[in-house]
């Protein structure tokens, strides 16, 4: 299996991305990664990999792509002048079938625009949506979308996001009837913008109401910010401006809480024995809540698989973004979304094609 990697997108430079890629290859013997970026720079980073990551170099293939998309580049610039960049080469590799998925930590606007052009959209879907999973209570997780691909979304696009999120939860997590809600400023029917209220009406029509047993999803109306983490919802839908702000705020809060808990243990517990007793608790807490483990956001609605990694991620975070791409390949996510979307309309199916 081959994946395509944009080596030049991250804030940490090629080193973090290549180290994360090497870890993925070591853990998956059948995996080969095509690394797009300046060839000599890639080869130099590969030569510096420590053992046992160095054993993966035979399955890390360097393809020369001398230029890159700048962090402040516009989508228009990328479409007009970015054809020789590492990001564009990575996407073309997926579009031409050389790789089954692509991963980039680069400029989000450029990635969305070029992925839409290179890979095309599933019929009936007008724009891709960025989605990721966030941790919730009782070991659950909740998909949040959109996270920035569409800053201001009309009602029909919010409905598209809900249907794609439901397909993600069903295909990847095996959730039979995903529980969906619209993020809003309150639970009352009169709250929210006109587009959110109209999306609420359409989703109620699609699902046949939240108690419908025959629907492809269960619509739970409006959710507030705190509902994301209760473990009672599988998909929460919003426009990209709100979703990006919520995601970044929750990640910052999680990091702060883990640090505070660690400081509390250190200040109130003294002695080596107490420290040893506290260590497993802190380790488990960090593992469960660490945003790094949830790195990797899916660009849903494309005909191929593209995963967006955080730009600031280190090697471990990029490794998890690759894991996300592998999960979508395993479940053939775009084809399964397309199959549901293009199925003949059925009453309460939740996946009737619309524009």
N, C-alpha and C positions, 0 to 999 in steps of 0.2 A: 504494500500500500504506500502511495506517495502523497505527501502534503507539500504545499508550496508556502514558503516563509518569506515575508518582507523583513529583511535584516535591518533596514535603515530607519524604521519608524519610531523606535523608542527613545525616550529621554535619556536613558542610561547608555545609549550607544549599542553597537553590534555585540559587545561582549556579553551582556545579560541575555540577549535573545539567543545567541549561539549556545551559551551554557544551558539555558532552559531547553533548547532544541536537543542538545546532546543527552540530557537527562531523559527526555521522552523516548529517544531512540534506544537508549540502554534498556529501558523498561519494556519496550515493545520490539521484540526481535524481528518482526515482519515489517517494521516501519522504515521508510526512507524519506528524508526531507530534502527538498530542493531549496537552497538558500540564495535569495536574490539580493545582490548588492555589489559593491566594488570587489572584484574577485580576489585581488591581492590582499585586501583588508580582511576578507573572510578567511582566506588561507592562513593569514598570520594569527587570527583569533583561534582557529582550529588547532594550530601548532602549540598554543599556550594552554589548551584544556588539560586539567589535572586528571590523574588516574582516579576512578575507572572511566571517567567520561571520555578520555582519549580513545578508548576502544570503539567509540561510536563513529569516529571520523570517516570510516569507509562507507557509511550510510548517510553522510551529510555531504551533499553534492553542491558545489559552488557554481552558480551561474552569474556571469558578469552583467551587472546593471549599474553603470557608473554614476547615475544621478538619483536624487531622491526628492520626495515631496516635503517641502519645508513645513514646520508646525503652523506657521501663520499663512500658508498658501490658501487661496480660495478654491472652492469647487470649480469655478469657471476656469481658473488658471490650470488646474489639474486636467480638466477635460481638453483644453486647447493645447497645452504645452507639456503635459506630463507623460507622454507616451513612452519615453525611454527610462522612466523612473523604476525603482525597485518595486514599488507598489503596483504599477501598471503591468510590469512583467509577471509578477506573482499572480495577478488576476487573469491575465491571458493564459497562463499555464493551466489554471482551473478551467477556463472557458474552452480550451482546446483539448481537454481530457488528459493532459500530461500529469495532473494532480487531481485528487478527489476532493480537496478542500484547500483553502488558503487562510493564513493567519497573519495579522498585521497589528502593530502597536502604533501605527502612524496616524496622521491627520484624519479625524473622523469624517469631516465634510467631504474631503477628497475621496476617501475610501467608499463612502456611500454613493457618491456620484459616479465614480469610475466602475464600481461593481455593478451598478444598475446598467451602465452602457455595455460593459464587457460580457456580463452573464445574462442580462435580460431578466424580466420579471415573470413570475408565474402568471398565466392568463387569468385576468380578473382582479389582479392586485396592482395598484397603481404605484405605490411607493414602498420601499423596504422599511422595516421597523427594527430598532436595536433592542434586544431583550437579554436580560441576565437573571439568574436566580439569586435570591437573597435568603439568608437563614431566618427561620421562624421557630416558634416554640415546638417542643416535643419532637425535635429532630426533623421537622418539616422544612420545606422551602417554598418560596413563592416567586413566580416569574413576574417581573415588572417591565412594562413596555408602554411607550417608546422612551428611549433614554437619550435622544438627541438627534435622531435622523430627521425628524419632522417637528420643528419648534412650535408651530401653530397648526393644529389639526382639526379639520371639519368633522362633523358627526360620522359620516360614512367611513372616514379613515380610522376613527376610533373603533368602529365596529370591525373593520378589517383586522386591527390589532388584536381585538378580543378573540376573533376566530383563529388567528395564527397562534396566539398564546395558548388557546385550548388545544390546538393540534400539537404544539410543543409538549405540553403536559401529558397528553395522551400517548404520544409516540415515544418520548424519551423516558418519562417517569412511569408510564403504564397506569396513569390515573384514568379510570373508566369514564367518569363524568366530572371534568374539572369545574371547580367553583370559581366563578369570575365576578369581578366587581369593577366599577369605575371609581377612580380616585377623585374625591370631591371635598369641598370645605364643610360638608355636613351631610347628614343622612336624609334630611327633609327633601321632598320632591321639588320644592321651589328653589333650592340652593344650586349654585354653579352657573357656568356660562350657558349660553343658548346651545352651543355645539354639544356640551356634555349632557344637557337635558334631552336633546334630540337623540343622541346616541343611547341614552337610557331607554327611551321609548322604543327604538329599533331593536335593542338587545332583548327587551321584554317580548317583542313580537317574535324574534328568532327563537328564543328559548322556550316560549310558551309559559313563562313565569318561573320563578325560582324553585317551585316544587314539582316541576314536570319530570316525570320518570323516564320519558322516552327521548329526551333531548340529548344532543351531543355535548352539552355543557349545562351547568346550573348557574343561572344569573342571580346574583345576590344584591343587585342594586348598587348604591353608593358605599364606598369605604372611605374612612379617614386615614390619615397618615399612620396612626398607631395600629390600625388593623392589619398592616402588612406583616407584622411580626407575631401575630397571635396563633398562626398555624391553622386558621379556619378558612383560608382562601388559597387557591392555587395560582391564580392569575389576577393581577391588578393592572388596569389600563389607564393611561393618561397621555397627554401630549409630551413632546420631547423636552420642552423647557422645564416643565414640572418634574418629569421623571429623572432628568439629569440632576436637578437640584436635590431631590429626595435621595437619590443613590449616593451622591457625594456627601451629603449631610449624615446619612446613616453610617457610611464607612468611617467618617471622622469621629462620630460618636462612639462607634465600636472600638476604635483604636484607643480613644481616651479612657473608656471604661475598663478595658483590659489593663492599661497602665495604672489606673487608680486602684484597681483590685490588687495588683502586684505591690504597689506602694503600701497599701493597707496591711498586707501580710507582713511585709518587711519591717514596718514600723511597730507592729503590735506583737510580733512573734520574735522571740530572741532565742538564741542557742541553735546548735547544729541540728538537733533532733526536730525541733519545730520547723526549721527550714526544709528539712528532708520531707516532713509530712505535708507541707504546703506545696512543694514542687509538683507533684502529680496533678493536684487540683488546678494549678495555674496552667500547666501544660495542656490539660484537657480543655480548659476554657479558651485558651488561645487557638487551639486546633479547631474548635467548634465555631468560633466567631471571627477568626482571622479573615479579612476581606480578600487576602491573597488566594485563598482556597476557592473563592467564587469568581476569580478573574476569568474573563472570556465572555464577551457578549455576542450573541448571534445576530446576524443580519437576516432577518426572516423575510420571506417573500421573493427572494432571488431564486433563479433556476439552479444555482450551485450553492455550495456551502462556503461561507466566509465568516470568520470569527474575528472580532475586534478586541484586542487586549488593551488594558490601561497603558497609556503612554509612559507613565512613571514606573511601571512594574520592573521588578528585578527578575532574576533567572527563575525563581520558584513560581512567581506569578505567570510568567510566559509558559512555563511547563503546564500549568493548569489551563491556560487558554488552548494549548494543543490538545489536552485531554477533552476539552469541550468539543473541539472539532472532530475528534475521533468518535465521540459519542453520537454526534449527528450523522457521521458517515455510517456508523454501525446501524442506525435506525433509518437510513436513507430519507432524512427529514424532508428535503424539498419535494421529492416525488410523493411522499405521503401527504404533505400539505396540498400539493397539486391535485392528487386523487380525490381528496375530500372536497376541495374547492370546486372541481369540475364535475362532481357527481350530480346526477339529475336531481332537481329540487324535490325534497320530500318534506312533508309537514313536520315542523319542529326539528329539522335536521341540524340547523345551526350552521350549515356550510353551503347554502345555496349561493350560486355565483351572482355577483352584483358588481356594479361599477362605482 
